[in-house]
Amino acid sequence: MGKFKAGMFLGGLLGAGLMWLNVTKKGRETRDELLDHAGKVYAGLKDKVLSSAQYQNLSKSEYVKLVKEYVDKYAIENGLADNVKNIVTKVVQKQWGNLTNKKCNNHDCDCNS
């Protein structure tokens, strides 16, 4: 199969999966459950990060490492499947910008504001 056909096939599968998550009742429930897990993980991790002395010097790569560790622990405690754990990890990793914005909003950075 050519690269174009393979891309079209994978794109179609991805589109069907996203439609399922948004249209069907079970899909909405699944999406909501994933977001609930991600919200709980992010809230706990945010508290941990903001209360640490190293917060001001935290790099994105260190944050990503913390997320993986925290999600692994959360997944074991709550019996999450690997695919759910991976999605929660990706969602929480994307929240790096929220933590860095919190620094700027508190004027604890060199943002010149």
PyRosetta script that sets phi, psi and omega in degrees:
from pyrosetta import init, pose_from_sequence

init()
pose = pose_from_sequence("MGKFKAGMFLGGLLGAGLMWLNVTKKGRETRDELLDHAGKVYAGLKDKVLSSAQYQNLSKSEYVKLVKEYVDKYAIENGLADNVKNIVTKVVQKQWGNLTNKKCNNHDCDCNS")
pose.set_psi(1, 134.6)
pose.set_omega(1, -179.6)
pose.set_phi(2, -70.6)
pose.set_psi(2, 164.9)
pose.set_omega(2, -178.8)
pose.set_phi(3, -63.1)
pose.set_psi(3, -38.3)
pose.set_omega(3, 180.0)
pose.set_phi(4, -63.6)
pose.set_psi(4, -46.8)
pose.set_omega(4, -179.7)
pose.set_phi(5, -64.8)
pose.set_psi(5, -40.0)
pose.set_omega(5, 178.6)
pose.set_phi(6, -63.5)
pose.set_psi(6, -40.8)
pose.set_omega(6, 178.5)
pose.set_phi(7, -64.8)
pose.set_psi(7, -41.1)
pose.set_omega(7, 178.4)
pose.set_phi(8, -64.3)
pose.set_psi(8, -41.9)
pose.set_omega(8, 179.9)
pose.set_phi(9, -62.6)
pose.set_psi(9, -48.7)
pose.set_omega(9, -179.4)
pose.set_phi(10, -66.2)
pose.set_psi(10, -37.1)
pose.set_omega(10, 177.2)
pose.set_phi(11, -63.6)
pose.set_psi(11, -40.0)
pose.set_omega(11, 177.3)
pose.set_phi(12, -63.9)
pose.set_psi(12, -42.0)
pose.set_omega(12, 177.5)
pose.set_phi(13, -63.8)
pose.set_psi(13, -43.6)
pose.set_omega(13, 179.4)
pose.set_phi(14, -63.0)
pose.set_psi(14, -44.7)
pose.set_omega(14, 178.4)
pose.set_phi(15, -61.0)
pose.set_psi(15, -41.7)
pose.set_omega(15, 178.8)
pose.set_phi(16, -64.5)
pose.set_psi(16, -41.1)
pose.set_omega(16, 178.6)
pose.set_phi(17, -64.1)
pose.set_psi(17, -43.4)
pose.set_omega(17, 178.6)
pose.set_phi(18, -65.9)
pose.set_psi(18, -38.5)
pose.set_omega(18, 177.9)
pose.set_phi(19, -64.1)
pose.set_psi(19, -42.0)
pose.set_omega(19, 179.0)
pose.set_phi(20, -59.2)
pose.set_psi(20, -42.2)
pose.set_omega(20, -179.1)
pose.set_phi(21, -66.5)
pose.set_psi(21, -26.9)
pose.set_omega(21, -175.6)
pose.set_phi(22, -98.4)
pose.set_psi(22, -26.3)
pose.set_omega(22, -171.2)
pose.set_phi(23, -99.5)
pose.set_psi(23, -45.1)
pose.set_omega(23, -174.5)
pose.set_phi(24, -81.8)
pose.set_psi(24, 153.5)
pose.set_omega(24, 178.9)
pose.set_phi(25, -61.4)
pose.set_psi(25, -45.3)
pose.set_omega(25, 179.5)
pose.set_phi(26, -63.3)
pose.set_psi(26, -38.5)
pose.set_omega(26, 178.6)
pose.set_phi(27, -64.1)
pose.set_psi(27, -43.2)
pose.set_omega(27, 177.5)
pose.set_phi(28, -63.5)
pose.set_psi(28, -40.3)
pose.set_omega(28, 178.2)
pose.set_phi(29, -63.7)
pose.set_psi(29, -42.3)
pose.set_omega(29, 178.8)
pose.set_phi(30, -63.4)
pose.set_psi(30, -46.4)
pose.set_omega(30, 179.2)
pose.set_phi(31, -60.5)
pose.set_psi(31, -45.4)
pose.set_omega(31, 179.5)
pose.set_phi(32, -61.9)
pose.set_psi(32, -39.6)
pose.set_omega(32, 178.3)
pose.set_phi(33, -63.8)
pose.set_psi(33, -43.7)
pose.set_omega(33, 177.8)
pose.set_phi(34, -60.7)
pose.set_psi(34, -44.7)
pose.set_omega(34, -179.4)
pose.set_phi(35, -67.9)
pose.set_psi(35, -33.5)
pose.set_omega(35, 175.9)
pose.set_phi(36, -63.4)
pose.set_psi(36, -45.9)
pose.set_omega(36, 177.7)
pose.set_phi(37, -61.0)
pose.set_psi(37, -46.1)
pose.set_omega(37, -179.0)
pose.set_phi(38, -62.4)
pose.set_psi(38, -40.0)
pose.set_omega(38, 178.7)
pose.set_phi(39, -63.3)
pose.set_psi(39, -42.4)
pose.set_omega(39, 178.6)
pose.set_phi(40, -64.7)
pose.set_psi(40, -43.7)
pose.set_omega(40, 179.6)
pose.set_phi(41, -63.2)
pose.set_psi(41, -47.1)
pose.set_omega(41, -178.0)
pose.set_phi(42, -62.6)
pose.set_psi(42, -42.6)
pose.set_omega(42, -180.0)
pose.set_phi(43, -60.8)
pose.set_psi(43, -45.5)
pose.set_omega(43, 179.0)
pose.set_phi(44, -66.0)
pose.set_psi(44, -42.6)
pose.set_omega(44, -179.9)
pose.set_phi(45, -67.9)
pose.set_psi(45, -39.4)
pose.set_omega(45, 179.6)
pose.set_phi(46, -61.7)
pose.set_psi(46, -45.1)
pose.set_omega(46, 178.0)
pose.set_phi(47, -60.3)
pose.set_psi(47, -43.1)
pose.set_omega(47, -179.7)
pose.set_phi(48, -64.0)
pose.set_psi(48, -45.1)
pose.set_omega(48, -177.4)
pose.set_phi(49, -68.2)
pose.set_psi(49, -46.8)
pose.set_omega(49, -177.0)
pose.set_phi(50, -66.6)
pose.set_psi(50, -25.7)
pose.set_omega(50, 179.9)
pose.set_phi(51, -88.3)
pose.set_psi(51, -6.1)
pose.set_omega(51, -178.0)
pose.set_phi(52, -85.1)
pose.set_psi(52, 150.9)
pose.set_omega(52, 179.2)
pose.set_phi(53, -70.8)
pose.set_psi(53, -24.5)
pose.set_omega(53, -177.6)
pose.set_phi(54, -85.6)
pose.set_psi(54, 2.3)
pose.set_omega(54, -174.9)
pose.set_phi(55, -54.5)
pose.set_psi(55, -44.0)
pose.set_omega(55, -176.5)
pose.set_phi(56, -63.4)
pose.set_psi(56, -25.8)
pose.set_omega(56, -177.8)
pose.set_phi(57, -105.6)
pose.set_psi(57, 10.3)
pose.set_omega(57, -176.7)
pose.set_phi(58, -69.7)
pose.set_psi(58, 125.2)
pose.set_omega(58, 177.4)
pose.set_phi(59, -93.9)
pose.set_psi(59, 166.2)
pose.set_omega(59, -179.8)
pose.set_phi(60, -62.9)
pose.set_psi(60, -40.2)
pose.set_omega(60, -179.6)
pose.set_phi(61, -65.3)
pose.set_psi(61, -35.7)
pose.set_omega(61, 176.0)
pose.set_phi(62, -67.9)
pose.set_psi(62, -37.7)
pose.set_omega(62, 177.5)
pose.set_phi(63, -63.1)
pose.set_psi(63, -44.4)
pose.set_omega(63, 179.6)
pose.set_phi(64, -60.2)
pose.set_psi(64, -40.8)
pose.set_omega(64, 178.7)
pose.set_phi(65, -64.8)
pose.set_psi(65, -43.0)
pose.set_omega(65, 177.2)
pose.set_phi(66, -61.3)
pose.set_psi(66, -41.3)
pose.set_omega(66, 179.5)
pose.set_phi(67, -60.3)
pose.set_psi(67, -47.7)
pose.set_omega(67, -179.1)
pose.set_phi(68, -59.1)
pose.set_psi(68, -44.7)
pose.set_omega(68, 179.8)
pose.set_phi(69, -64.3)
pose.set_psi(69, -44.9)
pose.set_omega(69, -177.2)
pose.set_phi(70, -66.5)
pose.set_psi(70, -42.3)
pose.set_omega(70, 179.7)
pose.set_phi(71, -67.3)
pose.set_psi(71, -39.4)
pose.set_omega(71, 177.5)
pose.set_phi(72, -58.1)
pose.set_psi(72, -45.7)
pose.set_omega(72, 179.6)
pose.set_phi(73, -64.3)
pose.set_psi(73, -45.3)
pose.set_omega(73, 179.8)
pose.set_phi(74, -62.6)
pose.set_psi(74, -41.2)
pose.set_omega(74, -178.9)
pose.set_phi(75, -63.0)
pose.set_psi(75, -40.0)
pose.set_omega(75, 179.0)
pose.set_phi(76, -66.8)
pose.set_psi(76, -45.3)
pose.set_omega(76, -178.5)
pose.set_phi(77, -64.4)
pose.set_psi(77, -32.4)
pose.set_omega(77, -174.7)
pose.set_phi(78, -109.3)
pose.set_psi(78, 5.3)
pose.set_omega(78, 176.2)
pose.set_phi(79, 63.6)
pose.set_psi(79, 40.6)
pose.set_omega(79, 179.7)
pose.set_phi(80, -77.6)
pose.set_psi(80, 141.7)
pose.set_omega(80, 174.4)
pose.set_phi(81, -70.8)
pose.set_psi(81, 159.0)
pose.set_omega(81, -178.0)
pose.set_phi(82, -59.1)
pose.set_psi(82, -40.6)
pose.set_omega(82, -178.6)
pose.set_phi(83, -67.7)
pose.set_psi(83, -36.0)
pose.set_omega(83, 176.5)
pose.set_phi(84, -67.6)
pose.set_psi(84, -43.0)
pose.set_omega(84, 178.9)
pose.set_phi(85, -59.3)
pose.set_psi(85, -42.6)
pose.set_omega(85, -179.7)
pose.set_phi(86, -64.3)
pose.set_psi(86, -41.0)
pose.set_omega(86, 179.2)
pose.set_phi(87, -66.6)
pose.set_psi(87, -44.4)
pose.set_omega(87, 178.9)
pose.set_phi(88, -60.9)
pose.set_psi(88, -42.0)
pose.set_omega(88, 178.6)
pose.set_phi(89, -58.9)
pose.set_psi(89, -47.2)
pose.set_omega(89, -179.0)
pose.set_phi(90, -63.3)
pose.set_psi(90, -42.5)
pose.set_omega(90, -178.8)
pose.set_phi(91, -63.8)
pose.set_psi(91, -44.5)
pose.set_omega(91, -177.5)
pose.set_phi(92, -70.6)
pose.set_psi(92, -36.8)
pose.set_omega(92, 177.8)
pose.set_phi(93, -61.2)
pose.set_psi(93, -32.8)
pose.set_omega(93, 179.8)
pose.set_phi(94, -68.5)
pose.set_psi(94, -11.9)
pose.set_omega(94, -178.1)
pose.set_phi(95, -84.3)
pose.set_psi(95, 4.7)
pose.set_omega(95, 178.5)
pose.set_phi(96, -53.0)
pose.set_psi(96, -41.3)
pose.set_omega(96, -179.6)
pose.set_phi(97, -61.2)
pose.set_psi(97, -34.9)
pose.set_omega(97, 178.3)
pose.set_phi(98, -64.8)
pose.set_psi(98, -37.3)
pose.set_omega(98, 178.3)
pose.set_phi(99, -70.4)
pose.set_psi(99, -41.1)
pose.set_omega(99, 179.9)
pose.set_phi(100, -69.2)
pose.set_psi(100, -34.2)
pose.set_omega(100, 175.5)
pose.set_phi(101, -66.3)
pose.set_psi(101, -34.6)
pose.set_omega(101, 178.2)
pose.set_phi(102, -62.4)
pose.set_psi(102, -39.3)
pose.set_omega(102, 177.1)
pose.set_phi(103, -60.0)
pose.set_psi(103, -48.3)
pose.set_omega(103, -177.5)
pose.set_phi(104, -66.1)
pose.set_psi(104, -37.4)
pose.set_omega(104, 179.6)
pose.set_phi(105, -66.5)
pose.set_psi(105, -28.6)
pose.set_omega(105, 176.9)
pose.set_phi(106, -89.0)
pose.set_psi(106, -0.7)
pose.set_omega(106, -179.9)
pose.set_phi(107, 59.8)
pose.set_psi(107, 38.7)
pose.set_omega(107, 177.0)
pose.set_phi(108, -100.6)
pose.set_psi(108, 20.3)
pose.set_omega(108, 180.0)
pose.set_phi(109, -132.8)
pose.set_psi(109, -178.3)
pose.set_omega(109, 178.9)
pose.set_phi(110, -95.9)
pose.set_psi(110, 48.8)
pose.set_omega(110, -175.8)
pose.set_phi(111, -87.9)
pose.set_psi(111, -1.1)
pose.set_omega(111, 178.3)
pose.set_phi(112, 60.7)
pose.set_psi(112, 31.3)
pose.set_omega(112, 177.9)
pose.set_phi(113, -115.6)
pose.dump_pdb("model.pdb")
